[in-house]
């Protein structure tokens, strides 16, 4: 079936999964506010939120199975959108599951916290579908406003409030760049639709328009803040450390994935003919992000800050796929997003499982001798660290994720050899902090005064073992996932495929 997006009824039908999630979230919001705050109530809202996530995943899968398409309009109806939506929903499902146990431990009782996650995810789904700059802005705001609140959710911790203020101020700052960039692109091309922008650039010979080039630069800066690419990453470590741990996991996985999905579609559908203009800027952004993220992570001894800088480094790896700009690069991009999301969710789930009220045990050294008291969690954390490192076999899907990025870089019409070398070297550097965590857990003796970690809640354990199982399974049998990601690419123009360098 092909949707005609010029008809409001068919536009609404094309947004079916998004409407389902938004409508269900609004109903849950009313119900969560109807009753007095309590741990029991917030858990009930959380469980219903997970049910809504599963229903939305089924709806997305149905749309993908039926092979729906659409004429050019303000949203895309393609496999790239459906694959991205599934990743967002998996991350949301895992975050809510962790939050059920985390909120009980920290005394966080508002059920609205789960609803805010749903509303933020609906903004991400809008971002993945956006084929118009106005829709991009709408999706980013819907996603970000909910996250600003969630970061400061734990009102008992000063760091949580500090993180929320920093994220809000810098988020607003980056949105200003993004909005001004949209205005300049519209002023130069007379359009906000991606296809129309591309067409007008070709028709009117705008490749060297100063107004357009400044607009593209501002858009890149705005998205650079959203994905925490260096040098626009300064907010990430403090915000990740201060936010409740499940929300940190959500930001590191889902928020980054949504911002990248929007950036990828925008760059490859609206500006393919300007490849020679934006290529070098994105090349240096990718290289700098990989170097800064990995080198600074080496000095971190707080596990959440370490994973924050790890997240910055992975933003650089993902940017390599954007630099390549081919169908193979697009497939590698989606594969990497899935692998990174599962590894990140699992790592933060272990942190939640080992955490104490007040989160005063976030030092890496607190994990010394974990193998002797919680061997299962130690093994799972090792799998997640090795997956983020890209270690073969024991790192599961993480190895193939980096392999496909490298393959895309080297098989591009103009091979990105230098960028591939930087990626490999920085991956080796990252072993210095990923393997340090593994060494501490398995090789350092546990202090006699160390407090024995309490048994993790059932929902958190489910996230830990579910993530580990997926990483290892697809590490052994990656072909099915590769086949899916190869079909889940945005409309990559012939100009990009031919001129990528």
C-alpha positions as a LaTeX table, in Angstrom:
\begin{tabular}{lrrr}
\hline
Residue & $x$ (\AA) & $y$ (\AA) & $z$ (\AA) \\
\hline
Unk1 & 0.00 & 0.00 & 0.00 \\
Unk2 & 1.19 & 3.49 & $-0.84$ \\
Unk3 & 0.07 & 6.41 & 1.31 \\
Unk4 & $-0.79$ & 9.71 & $-0.31$ \\
Unk5 & 0.52 & 12.09 & 2.33 \\
Unk6 & $-1.26$ & 15.07 & 0.81 \\
Unk7 & $-4.47$ & 13.62 & 2.28 \\
Unk8 & $-4.81$ & 14.23 & 6.05 \\
Unk9 & $-6.49$ & 10.88 & 6.70 \\
Unk10 & $-3.69$ & 8.96 & 4.99 \\
Unk11 & $-1.05$ & 11.07 & 6.73 \\
Unk12 & $-2.60$ & 10.06 & 10.04 \\
Unk13 & $-2.62$ & 6.41 & 8.94 \\
Unk14 & 1.05 & 6.64 & 7.99 \\
Unk15 & 1.70 & 7.87 & 11.56 \\
Unk16 & $-0.24$ & 4.95 & 13.03 \\
Unk17 & 2.44 & 3.58 & 15.42 \\
Unk18 & 3.35 & 7.12 & 16.52 \\
Unk19 & $-0.28$ & 7.98 & 17.23 \\
Unk20 & $-0.70$ & 4.72 & 19.16 \\
Unk21 & 2.26 & 5.54 & 21.41 \\
Unk22 & 1.28 & 9.18 & 21.92 \\
Unk23 & $-2.38$ & 8.39 & 22.57 \\
Unk24 & $-1.55$ & 5.61 & 25.01 \\
Unk25 & 0.97 & 7.86 & 26.79 \\
Unk26 & $-1.65$ & 10.59 & 27.27 \\
Unk27 & $-4.12$ & 8.09 & 28.74 \\
Unk28 & $-1.43$ & 6.79 & 31.10 \\
Unk29 & $-0.54$ & 10.36 & 32.05 \\
Unk30 & $-4.12$ & 11.01 & 33.15 \\
Unk31 & $-4.24$ & 7.74 & 35.07 \\
Unk32 & $-0.88$ & 8.30 & 36.78 \\
Unk33 & $-2.00$ & 11.74 & 37.96 \\
Unk34 & $-5.37$ & 10.46 & 39.15 \\
Unk35 & $-4.04$ & 8.47 & 42.11 \\
Unk36 & $-1.80$ & 9.37 & 45.02 \\
Unk37 & 1.93 & 8.88 & 44.44 \\
Unk38 & 3.26 & 5.57 & 45.74 \\
Unk39 & 5.79 & 2.93 & 44.76 \\
Unk40 & 3.01 & 0.50 & 43.92 \\
Unk41 & 1.35 & 3.04 & 41.61 \\
Unk42 & 4.55 & 3.98 & 39.80 \\
Unk43 & 5.23 & 0.28 & 39.19 \\
Unk44 & 1.74 & $-0.20$ & 37.80 \\
Unk45 & 2.21 & 2.74 & 35.44 \\
Unk46 & 5.62 & 1.36 & 34.45 \\
Unk47 & 4.27 & $-2.10$ & 33.63 \\
Unk48 & 1.45 & $-0.62$ & 31.54 \\
Unk49 & 4.02 & 1.60 & 29.80 \\
Unk50 & 6.02 & $-1.49$ & 28.87 \\
Unk51 & 2.86 & $-3.12$ & 27.52 \\
Unk52 & 2.26 & $-0.02$ & 25.39 \\
Unk53 & 5.85 & $-0.21$ & 24.10 \\
Unk54 & 5.33 & $-3.84$ & 23.08 \\
Unk55 & 2.06 & $-2.99$ & 21.31 \\
Unk56 & 3.79 & $-0.17$ & 19.45 \\
Unk57 & 6.62 & $-2.51$ & 18.45 \\
Unk58 & 4.03 & $-4.92$ & 17.05 \\
Unk59 & 2.40 & $-2.07$ & 15.11 \\
Unk60 & 5.77 & $-0.99$ & 13.69 \\
Unk61 & 6.52 & $-4.58$ & 12.73 \\
Unk62 & 3.15 & $-4.86$ & 10.99 \\
Unk63 & 3.77 & $-1.72$ & 8.93 \\
Unk64 & 7.22 & $-3.02$ & 7.99 \\
Unk65 & 5.82 & $-6.47$ & 7.09 \\
Unk66 & 3.13 & $-4.98$ & 4.86 \\
Unk67 & 5.78 & $-2.96$ & 3.03 \\
Unk68 & 3.97 & 0.37 & 3.24 \\
Unk69 & 5.43 & 3.24 & 1.22 \\
Unk70 & 4.44 & 6.86 & 0.60 \\
Unk71 & 4.69 & 9.60 & $-1.95$ \\
Unk72 & 7.03 & 12.47 & $-1.13$ \\
Unk73 & 5.71 & 14.29 & 1.89 \\
Unk74 & 6.66 & 15.61 & 5.30 \\
Unk75 & 7.33 & 12.12 & 6.67 \\
Unk76 & 9.02 & 9.02 & 5.32 \\
Unk77 & 7.40 & 5.59 & 5.19 \\
Unk78 & 10.31 & 3.21 & 4.70 \\
Unk79 & 12.31 & 0.46 & 6.35 \\
Unk80 & 14.84 & 2.92 & 7.77 \\
Unk81 & 12.08 & 4.49 & 9.83 \\
Unk82 & 10.73 & 1.15 & 11.07 \\
Unk83 & 14.17 & $-0.19$ & 12.02 \\
Unk84 & 15.01 & 3.00 & 13.91 \\
Unk85 & 11.63 & 2.91 & 15.69 \\
Unk86 & 12.25 & $-0.64$ & 16.89 \\
Unk87 & 15.63 & 0.38 & 18.32 \\
Unk88 & 14.05 & 3.34 & 20.18 \\
Unk89 & 11.29 & 1.14 & 21.59 \\
Unk90 & 13.72 & $-1.58$ & 22.71 \\
Unk91 & 15.76 & 1.08 & 24.53 \\
Unk92 & 12.59 & 2.50 & 26.12 \\
Unk93 & 11.42 & $-0.94$ & 27.20 \\
Unk94 & 14.77 & $-1.64$ & 28.84 \\
Unk95 & 14.88 & 1.78 & 30.52 \\
Unk96 & 11.40 & 1.42 & 32.03 \\
Unk97 & 12.26 & $-2.09$ & 33.27 \\
Unk98 & 15.40 & $-0.78$ & 35.01 \\
Unk99 & 13.45 & 2.18 & 36.39 \\
Unk100 & 10.95 & $-0.05$ & 38.20 \\
Unk101 & 13.69 & $-1.37$ & 40.50 \\
Unk102 & 15.75 & 1.83 & 40.54 \\
Unk103 & 12.81 & 4.06 & 41.51 \\
Unk104 & 11.89 & 1.80 & 44.40 \\
Unk105 & 15.46 & 1.91 & 45.76 \\
Unk106 & 15.80 & 5.69 & 45.37 \\
Unk107 & 12.32 & 6.53 & 46.62 \\
Unk108 & 11.14 & 8.02 & 43.30 \\
Unk109 & 7.35 & 7.59 & 43.30 \\
Unk110 & 5.87 & 9.71 & 40.45 \\
Unk111 & 4.39 & 7.41 & 37.81 \\
Unk112 & 4.73 & 10.25 & 35.32 \\
Unk113 & 8.42 & 9.38 & 34.99 \\
Unk114 & 7.50 & 6.41 & 32.80 \\
Unk115 & 5.05 & 8.45 & 30.77 \\
Unk116 & 7.73 & 11.06 & 30.07 \\
Unk117 & 9.88 & 8.29 & 28.61 \\
Unk118 & 7.01 & 7.34 & 26.30 \\
Unk119 & 6.51 & 10.94 & 25.20 \\
Unk120 & 10.22 & 11.36 & 24.57 \\
Unk121 & 10.21 & 8.17 & 22.50 \\
Unk122 & 7.30 & 9.48 & 20.44 \\
Unk123 & 9.48 & 12.48 & 19.61 \\
Unk124 & 12.24 & 10.10 & 18.52 \\
Unk125 & 9.83 & 8.26 & 16.25 \\
Unk126 & 8.86 & 11.58 & 14.68 \\
Unk127 & 12.57 & 12.32 & 14.14 \\
Unk128 & 13.15 & 8.98 & 12.39 \\
Unk129 & 10.20 & 9.70 & 10.08 \\
Unk130 & 10.94 & 13.38 & 9.44 \\
Unk131 & 11.44 & 14.44 & 5.85 \\
Unk132 & 10.92 & 18.11 & 6.53 \\
Unk133 & 12.97 & 20.50 & 8.65 \\
Unk134 & 9.89 & 21.67 & 10.55 \\
Unk135 & 9.09 & 18.09 & 11.52 \\
Unk136 & 12.73 & 17.61 & 12.57 \\
Unk137 & 12.44 & 20.58 & 14.91 \\
Unk138 & 9.12 & 19.31 & 16.29 \\
Unk139 & 10.59 & 15.86 & 16.97 \\
Unk140 & 13.69 & 17.24 & 18.67 \\
Unk141 & 11.68 & 19.48 & 20.97 \\
Unk142 & 9.22 & 16.72 & 21.89 \\
Unk143 & 12.13 & 14.40 & 22.67 \\
Unk144 & 14.25 & 16.95 & 24.54 \\
Unk145 & 11.68 & 18.63 & 26.80 \\
Unk146 & 10.78 & 15.30 & 28.43 \\
Unk147 & 14.46 & 14.46 & 28.91 \\
Unk148 & 15.15 & 17.80 & 30.63 \\
Unk149 & 12.62 & 16.80 & 33.30 \\
Unk150 & 13.82 & 13.20 & 33.57 \\
Unk151 & 17.45 & 14.20 & 34.19 \\
Unk152 & 16.38 & 16.14 & 37.29 \\
Unk153 & 13.90 & 13.49 & 38.41 \\
Unk154 & 15.74 & 12.58 & 41.61 \\
Unk155 & 15.13 & 15.75 & 43.59 \\
Unk156 & 17.09 & 14.40 & 46.56 \\
Unk157 & 20.42 & 14.62 & 44.71 \\
Unk158 & 22.16 & 17.90 & 44.00 \\
Unk159 & 24.02 & 16.36 & 41.06 \\
Unk160 & 20.73 & 15.46 & 39.43 \\
Unk161 & 19.52 & 19.07 & 39.62 \\
Unk162 & 22.90 & 20.31 & 38.39 \\
Unk163 & 22.79 & 17.93 & 35.44 \\
Unk164 & 19.25 & 19.00 & 34.55 \\
Unk165 & 20.16 & 22.70 & 34.54 \\
Unk166 & 23.27 & 22.13 & 32.43 \\
Unk167 & 21.39 & 19.96 & 29.96 \\
Unk168 & 18.52 & 22.43 & 29.70 \\
Unk169 & 20.77 & 25.45 & 29.12 \\
Unk170 & 23.06 & 23.76 & 26.60 \\
Unk171 & 20.11 & 22.00 & 24.99 \\
Unk172 & 18.39 & 25.31 & 24.45 \\
Unk173 & 21.65 & 26.75 & 23.14 \\
Unk174 & 22.01 & 23.92 & 20.60 \\
Unk175 & 18.37 & 24.24 & 19.57 \\
Unk176 & 19.02 & 27.89 & 18.72 \\
Unk177 & 21.80 & 26.80 & 16.34 \\
Unk178 & 19.49 & 24.23 & 14.81 \\
Unk179 & 16.60 & 26.63 & 14.38 \\
Unk180 & 18.76 & 29.36 & 12.87 \\
Unk181 & 20.26 & 26.79 & 10.49 \\
Unk182 & 16.76 & 25.74 & 9.41 \\
Unk183 & 15.85 & 29.38 & 8.78 \\
Unk184 & 18.95 & 29.97 & 6.64 \\
Unk185 & 18.45 & 26.78 & 4.61 \\
Unk186 & 14.85 & 27.80 & 3.99 \\
Unk187 & 15.96 & 31.31 & 3.05 \\
Unk188 & 18.46 & 29.95 & 0.54 \\
Unk189 & 16.34 & 27.20 & $-1.04$ \\
Unk190 & 12.77 & 28.34 & $-0.42$ \\
Unk191 & 11.87 & 24.90 & 0.93 \\
Unk192 & 11.94 & 22.83 & 4.13 \\
Unk193 & 11.10 & 19.45 & 2.58 \\
Unk194 & 14.25 & 17.36 & 2.05 \\
Unk195 & 13.39 & 16.37 & $-1.51$ \\
Unk196 & 12.44 & 19.93 & $-2.43$ \\
Unk197 & 15.65 & 21.29 & $-0.90$ \\
Unk198 & 17.73 & 18.90 & $-2.98$ \\
Unk199 & 15.75 & 19.70 & $-6.12$ \\
Unk200 & 16.06 & 23.46 & $-5.64$ \\
Unk201 & 19.80 & 23.25 & $-4.98$ \\
Unk202 & 20.21 & 21.50 & $-8.35$ \\
Unk203 & 17.71 & 23.66 & $-10.25$ \\
Unk204 & 19.04 & 27.03 & $-9.09$ \\
Unk205 & 22.74 & 26.11 & $-8.81$ \\
Unk206 & 22.96 & 26.84 & $-5.08$ \\
Unk207 & 26.05 & 24.69 & $-4.44$ \\
Unk208 & 28.11 & 27.79 & $-3.62$ \\
Unk209 & 25.40 & 29.86 & $-1.92$ \\
Unk210 & 26.91 & 31.43 & 1.20 \\
Unk211 & 23.53 & 31.55 & 2.92 \\
Unk212 & 22.99 & 27.83 & 2.35 \\
Unk213 & 26.48 & 26.85 & 3.45 \\
Unk214 & 26.18 & 28.80 & 6.71 \\
Unk215 & 22.79 & 27.16 & 7.30 \\
Unk216 & 24.28 & 23.69 & 6.81 \\
Unk217 & 27.14 & 24.54 & 9.19 \\
Unk218 & 24.67 & 25.65 & 11.88 \\
Unk219 & 22.65 & 22.47 & 11.40 \\
Unk220 & 25.81 & 20.42 & 11.87 \\
Unk221 & 26.63 & 22.30 & 15.07 \\
Unk222 & 23.09 & 21.79 & 16.39 \\
Unk223 & 23.18 & 18.06 & 15.72 \\
Unk224 & 26.73 & 17.91 & 17.07 \\
Unk225 & 25.40 & 18.98 & 20.47 \\
Unk226 & 22.56 & 16.46 & 20.33 \\
Unk227 & 24.83 & 13.48 & 19.57 \\
Unk228 & 27.61 & 14.73 & 21.91 \\
Unk229 & 30.25 & 14.93 & 19.19 \\
Unk230 & 33.49 & 16.73 & 20.07 \\
Unk231 & 33.92 & 19.65 & 20.56 \\
Unk232 & 30.19 & 19.94 & 21.36 \\
Unk233 & 30.30 & 17.23 & 24.02 \\
Unk234 & 31.02 & 19.27 & 27.14 \\
Unk235 & 27.55 & 18.71 & 28.62 \\
Unk236 & 27.56 & 14.90 & 28.42 \\
Unk237 & 29.85 & 13.79 & 31.32 \\
Unk238 & 28.18 & 15.94 & 34.01 \\
Unk239 & 24.66 & 15.24 & 32.76 \\
Unk240 & 25.25 & 11.49 & 32.44 \\
Unk241 & 26.74 & 11.37 & 35.94 \\
Unk242 & 23.99 & 13.43 & 37.55 \\
Unk243 & 20.96 & 11.84 & 35.87 \\
Unk244 & 19.28 & 8.75 & 37.36 \\
Unk245 & 21.16 & 5.76 & 35.95 \\
Unk246 & 18.27 & 4.38 & 33.83 \\
Unk247 & 17.83 & 7.84 & 32.28 \\
Unk248 & 21.57 & 7.99 & 31.58 \\
Unk249 & 21.22 & 4.68 & 29.73 \\
Unk250 & 18.27 & 6.08 & 27.77 \\
Unk251 & 20.19 & 9.21 & 26.81 \\
Unk252 & 23.32 & 7.31 & 25.81 \\
Unk253 & 21.36 & 4.84 & 23.69 \\
Unk254 & 17.98 & 6.10 & 22.45 \\
Unk255 & 18.53 & 9.88 & 22.37 \\
Unk256 & 21.82 & 9.48 & 20.51 \\
Unk257 & 20.26 & 6.98 & 18.08 \\
Unk258 & 17.32 & 9.29 & 17.31 \\
Unk259 & 19.53 & 12.30 & 16.68 \\
Unk260 & 21.75 & 10.26 & 14.38 \\
Unk261 & 18.76 & 8.87 & 12.49 \\
Unk262 & 17.50 & 12.38 & 11.75 \\
Unk263 & 20.98 & 13.63 & 10.84 \\
Unk264 & 21.59 & 10.68 & 8.51 \\
Unk265 & 18.35 & 11.12 & 6.59 \\
Unk266 & 18.75 & 14.91 & 6.35 \\
Unk267 & 22.33 & 14.77 & 5.08 \\
Unk268 & 21.77 & 12.02 & 2.52 \\
Unk269 & 18.38 & 13.12 & 1.21 \\
Unk270 & 18.62 & 16.93 & 1.30 \\
Unk271 & 22.32 & 17.65 & 0.70 \\
Unk272 & 23.78 & 14.81 & $-1.42$ \\
Unk273 & 24.90 & 17.21 & $-4.15$ \\
Unk274 & 26.89 & 19.21 & $-1.58$ \\
Unk275 & 29.03 & 16.24 & $-0.62$ \\
Unk276 & 32.27 & 18.01 & $-1.43$ \\
Unk277 & 31.19 & 20.86 & 0.84 \\
Unk278 & 30.15 & 19.02 & 4.00 \\
Unk279 & 32.35 & 15.94 & 3.64 \\
Unk280 & 35.53 & 17.44 & 5.10 \\
Unk281 & 33.72 & 19.03 & 8.05 \\
Unk282 & 32.05 & 15.74 & 9.00 \\
Unk283 & 35.35 & 13.89 & 8.45 \\
Unk284 & 37.13 & 16.07 & 10.99 \\
Unk285 & 34.17 & 15.92 & 13.36 \\
Unk286 & 34.29 & 12.10 & 13.28 \\
Unk287 & 38.06 & 11.97 & 13.76 \\
Unk288 & 38.10 & 14.52 & 16.61 \\
Unk289 & 35.18 & 12.82 & 18.37 \\
Unk290 & 36.88 & 9.42 & 18.29 \\
Unk291 & 40.16 & 10.81 & 19.59 \\
Unk292 & 38.73 & 13.03 & 22.35 \\
Unk293 & 36.21 & 10.46 & 23.59 \\
Unk294 & 38.73 & 7.64 & 23.90 \\
Unk295 & 41.69 & 9.59 & 25.29 \\
Unk296 & 39.68 & 11.35 & 28.01 \\
Unk297 & 37.90 & 8.10 & 28.93 \\
Unk298 & 41.27 & 6.62 & 29.88 \\
Unk299 & 41.50 & 8.98 & 32.86 \\
Unk300 & 37.99 & 8.30 & 34.22 \\
Unk301 & 37.47 & 6.32 & 37.42 \\
Unk302 & 33.74 & 6.96 & 37.79 \\
Unk303 & 31.89 & 4.28 & 35.85 \\
Unk304 & 29.14 & 6.62 & 34.61 \\
Unk305 & 31.63 & 9.24 & 33.43 \\
Unk306 & 33.70 & 6.52 & 31.80 \\
Unk307 & 30.67 & 5.34 & 29.84 \\
Unk308 & 29.82 & 8.97 & 29.03 \\
Unk309 & 33.15 & 9.45 & 27.26 \\
Unk310 & 32.76 & 6.00 & 25.74 \\
Unk311 & 29.45 & 7.23 & 24.30 \\
Unk312 & 31.23 & 10.25 & 22.82 \\
Unk313 & 33.79 & 7.96 & 21.18 \\
Unk314 & 31.02 & 5.81 & 19.69 \\
Unk315 & 29.43 & 8.94 & 18.23 \\
Unk316 & 32.66 & 9.32 & 16.28 \\
Unk317 & 32.48 & 5.75 & 15.01 \\
Unk318 & 28.91 & 6.28 & 13.83 \\
Unk319 & 29.89 & 9.51 & 12.08 \\
Unk320 & 32.27 & 7.44 & 9.93 \\
Unk321 & 29.21 & 5.81 & 8.35 \\
Unk322 & 27.83 & 9.27 & 7.56 \\
Unk323 & 31.12 & 10.32 & 5.98 \\
Unk324 & 30.97 & 7.26 & 3.72 \\
Unk325 & 27.45 & 8.16 & 2.63 \\
Unk326 & 26.77 & 5.00 & 0.58 \\
Unk327 & 24.12 & 2.30 & 0.89 \\
Unk328 & 26.69 & 0.07 & 2.60 \\
Unk329 & 27.49 & 2.87 & 5.02 \\
Unk330 & 23.80 & 3.29 & 5.76 \\
Unk331 & 23.41 & $-0.43$ & 6.46 \\
Unk332 & 26.49 & $-0.39$ & 8.72 \\
Unk333 & 25.04 & 2.65 & 10.51 \\
Unk334 & 21.81 & 0.83 & 11.44 \\
Unk335 & 23.67 & $-2.34$ & 12.46 \\
Unk336 & 25.98 & $-0.29$ & 14.70 \\
Unk337 & 23.07 & 1.56 & 16.31 \\
Unk338 & 21.44 & $-1.74$ & 17.31 \\
Unk339 & 24.66 & $-3.25$ & 18.68 \\
Unk340 & 25.60 & $-0.09$ & 20.57 \\
Unk341 & 22.10 & 0.24 & 22.05 \\
Unk342 & 22.09 & $-3.31$ & 23.41 \\
Unk343 & 25.59 & $-3.04$ & 24.89 \\
Unk344 & 24.86 & 0.33 & 26.49 \\
Unk345 & 21.54 & $-0.80$ & 27.98 \\
Unk346 & 23.17 & $-3.88$ & 29.42 \\
Unk347 & 26.13 & $-2.02$ & 30.93 \\
Unk348 & 23.90 & 0.50 & 32.69 \\
Unk349 & 21.58 & $-2.28$ & 33.85 \\
Unk350 & 24.57 & $-3.84$ & 35.66 \\
Unk351 & 25.30 & $-0.44$ & 37.24 \\
Unk352 & 21.68 & $-0.26$ & 38.44 \\
Unk353 & 21.89 & $-3.83$ & 39.75 \\
Unk354 & 25.03 & $-3.06$ & 41.78 \\
Unk355 & 24.04 & 0.43 & 42.88 \\
Unk356 & 23.07 & 1.58 & 46.35 \\
Unk357 & 20.60 & 4.23 & 47.45 \\
Unk358 & 22.14 & 7.63 & 46.78 \\
Unk359 & 24.45 & 6.19 & 44.10 \\
Unk360 & 27.57 & 6.66 & 46.21 \\
Unk361 & 29.37 & 3.63 & 44.76 \\
Unk362 & 29.98 & 4.72 & 41.18 \\
Unk363 & 33.77 & 4.32 & 41.32 \\
Unk364 & 35.22 & 1.62 & 39.08 \\
Unk365 & 37.20 & 0.34 & 42.08 \\
Unk366 & 33.89 & $-0.49$ & 43.78 \\
Unk367 & 33.66 & $-3.39$ & 41.31 \\
Unk368 & 36.87 & $-5.00$ & 42.61 \\
Unk369 & 36.43 & $-8.75$ & 43.09 \\
Unk370 & 32.88 & $-8.71$ & 41.75 \\
Unk371 & 33.57 & $-12.13$ & 40.23 \\
Unk372 & 33.82 & $-13.63$ & 43.71 \\
Unk373 & 30.45 & $-12.34$ & 44.99 \\
Unk374 & 28.27 & $-11.78$ & 41.90 \\
Unk375 & 29.86 & $-13.90$ & 39.15 \\
Unk376 & 26.85 & $-13.65$ & 36.84 \\
Unk377 & 26.87 & $-9.85$ & 36.81 \\
Unk378 & 30.65 & $-9.83$ & 36.38 \\
Unk379 & 30.42 & $-12.05$ & 33.30 \\
Unk380 & 27.58 & $-9.97$ & 31.86 \\
Unk381 & 29.47 & $-6.71$ & 32.41 \\
Unk382 & 32.52 & $-8.24$ & 30.73 \\
Unk383 & 30.37 & $-9.10$ & 27.69 \\
Unk384 & 29.10 & $-5.52$ & 27.48 \\
Unk385 & 32.57 & $-4.02$ & 27.84 \\
Unk386 & 33.97 & $-6.34$ & 25.18 \\
Unk387 & 31.02 & $-5.58$ & 22.88 \\
Unk388 & 31.68 & $-1.83$ & 23.18 \\
Unk389 & 35.36 & $-2.55$ & 22.54 \\
Unk390 & 34.53 & $-4.59$ & 19.44 \\
Unk391 & 36.31 & $-7.70$ & 20.69 \\
Unk392 & 35.70 & $-10.81$ & 18.55 \\
Unk393 & 33.60 & $-13.75$ & 19.80 \\
Unk394 & 33.24 & $-12.70$ & 23.47 \\
Unk395 & 32.18 & $-9.20$ & 22.35 \\
Unk396 & 29.48 & $-10.76$ & 20.22 \\
Unk397 & 27.73 & $-8.38$ & 17.89 \\
Unk398 & 30.07 & $-5.53$ & 18.85 \\
Unk399 & 32.88 & $-6.96$ & 16.72 \\
Unk400 & 30.72 & $-7.14$ & 13.60 \\
Unk401 & 29.39 & $-3.62$ & 14.20 \\
Unk402 & 32.87 & $-2.12$ & 13.92 \\
Unk403 & 33.80 & $-4.52$ & 11.13 \\
Unk404 & 30.91 & $-3.33$ & 8.96 \\
Unk405 & 31.75 & 0.32 & 9.61 \\
Unk406 & 35.33 & $-0.38$ & 8.52 \\
Unk407 & 34.15 & $-2.33$ & 5.49 \\
Unk408 & 31.89 & 0.53 & 4.42 \\
Unk409 & 34.75 & 3.02 & 4.84 \\
Unk410 & 37.23 & 0.96 & 2.80 \\
Unk411 & 34.76 & $-0.06$ & 0.07 \\
Unk412 & 33.51 & 3.46 & $-0.64$ \\
Unk413 & 34.14 & 4.71 & $-4.20$ \\
Unk414 & 36.76 & 6.96 & $-2.61$ \\
Unk415 & 38.05 & 4.78 & 0.28 \\
Unk416 & 38.23 & 6.45 & 3.67 \\
Unk417 & 41.52 & 4.79 & 4.56 \\
Unk418 & 42.79 & 7.44 & 6.99 \\
Unk419 & 39.52 & 7.53 & 8.88 \\
Unk420 & 39.51 & 3.72 & 9.06 \\
Unk421 & 43.03 & 3.78 & 10.50 \\
Unk422 & 41.98 & 6.31 & 13.14 \\
Unk423 & 38.99 & 4.13 & 14.02 \\
Unk424 & 41.19 & 1.05 & 14.48 \\
Unk425 & 43.82 & 2.91 & 16.52 \\
Unk426 & 41.20 & 4.48 & 18.78 \\
Unk427 & 39.51 & 1.12 & 19.25 \\
Unk428 & 42.85 & $-0.22$ & 20.48 \\
Unk429 & 43.16 & 2.78 & 22.82 \\
Unk430 & 39.66 & 2.08 & 24.18 \\
Unk431 & 40.90 & $-1.31$ & 25.39 \\
Unk432 & 42.74 & 0.67 & 28.07 \\
Unk433 & 39.51 & 1.51 & 29.89 \\
Unk434 & 37.12 & $-1.27$ & 28.83 \\
Unk435 & 39.59 & $-4.00$ & 29.81 \\
Unk436 & 40.44 & $-2.07$ & 32.99 \\
Unk437 & 36.85 & $-2.57$ & 34.16 \\
Unk438 & 37.10 & $-6.28$ & 33.34 \\
Unk439 & 40.46 & $-6.54$ & 35.12 \\
Unk440 & 39.07 & $-4.88$ & 38.26 \\
Unk441 & 36.12 & $-7.29$ & 38.38 \\
Unk442 & 38.12 & $-10.47$ & 37.83 \\
Unk443 & 41.67 & $-9.83$ & 39.03 \\
Unk444 & 41.57 & $-7.31$ & 41.89 \\
Unk445 & 40.86 & $-8.73$ & 45.35 \\
Unk446 & 37.74 & $-7.60$ & 47.10 \\
Unk447 & 38.24 & $-5.47$ & 50.20 \\
Unk448 & 37.26 & $-7.10$ & 53.47 \\
Unk449 & 35.22 & $-4.00$ & 54.36 \\
Unk450 & 33.37 & $-3.86$ & 51.02 \\
Unk451 & 29.59 & $-4.10$ & 51.29 \\
Unk452 & 28.08 & $-7.12$ & 49.56 \\
Unk453 & 25.82 & $-5.92$ & 46.69 \\
Unk454 & 22.17 & $-6.65$ & 47.24 \\
Unk455 & 20.41 & $-9.01$ & 44.87 \\
Unk456 & 19.14 & $-7.08$ & 41.85 \\
Unk457 & 15.46 & $-6.73$ & 41.11 \\
Unk458 & 13.86 & $-9.08$ & 38.61 \\
Unk459 & 13.24 & $-6.44$ & 35.96 \\
Unk460 & 16.85 & $-5.25$ & 36.03 \\
Unk461 & 18.14 & $-8.81$ & 35.81 \\
Unk462 & 15.90 & $-9.35$ & 32.79 \\
Unk463 & 17.52 & $-6.37$ & 31.03 \\
Unk464 & 21.02 & $-7.60$ & 31.90 \\
Unk465 & 20.52 & $-11.15$ & 30.66 \\
Unk466 & 18.31 & $-10.21$ & 27.73 \\
Unk467 & 20.91 & $-7.74$ & 26.43 \\
Unk468 & 23.77 & $-10.20$ & 26.94 \\
Unk469 & 21.86 & $-12.98$ & 25.18 \\
Unk470 & 21.06 & $-10.79$ & 22.16 \\
Unk471 & 24.67 & $-9.58$ & 21.88 \\
Unk472 & 26.08 & $-13.11$ & 22.00 \\
Unk473 & 23.39 & $-14.68$ & 19.77 \\
Unk474 & 23.81 & $-12.19$ & 16.95 \\
Unk475 & 27.55 & $-12.39$ & 17.44 \\
Unk476 & 27.31 & $-16.05$ & 16.44 \\
Unk477 & 24.55 & $-15.65$ & 13.84 \\
Unk478 & 24.76 & $-12.11$ & 12.44 \\
Unk479 & 23.45 & $-12.87$ & 8.94 \\
Unk480 & 19.77 & $-12.35$ & 9.72 \\
Unk481 & 20.46 & $-8.96$ & 11.29 \\
Unk482 & 22.75 & $-7.96$ & 8.43 \\
Unk483 & 19.99 & $-8.83$ & 5.96 \\
Unk484 & 17.52 & $-6.67$ & 7.87 \\
Unk485 & 19.84 & $-3.68$ & 8.06 \\
Unk486 & 20.63 & $-3.90$ & 4.36 \\
Unk487 & 16.94 & $-3.37$ & 3.67 \\
Unk488 & 16.70 & $-0.56$ & 6.24 \\
Unk489 & 18.44 & 2.31 & 4.49 \\
Unk490 & 17.14 & 5.79 & 3.69 \\
Unk491 & 16.93 & 7.07 & 0.14 \\
Unk492 & 20.60 & 7.46 & $-0.70$ \\
Unk493 & 20.98 & 9.44 & $-3.89$ \\
Unk494 & 23.05 & 8.32 & $-6.84$ \\
Unk495 & 25.23 & 11.38 & $-6.41$ \\
Unk496 & 26.29 & 10.22 & $-2.97$ \\
Unk497 & 26.95 & 6.68 & $-4.07$ \\
Unk498 & 29.06 & 7.88 & $-6.97$ \\
Unk499 & 30.88 & 10.80 & $-5.37$ \\
Unk500 & 31.32 & 9.62 & $-1.76$ \\
Unk501 & 34.84 & 10.22 & $-0.62$ \\
\hline
\end{tabular}
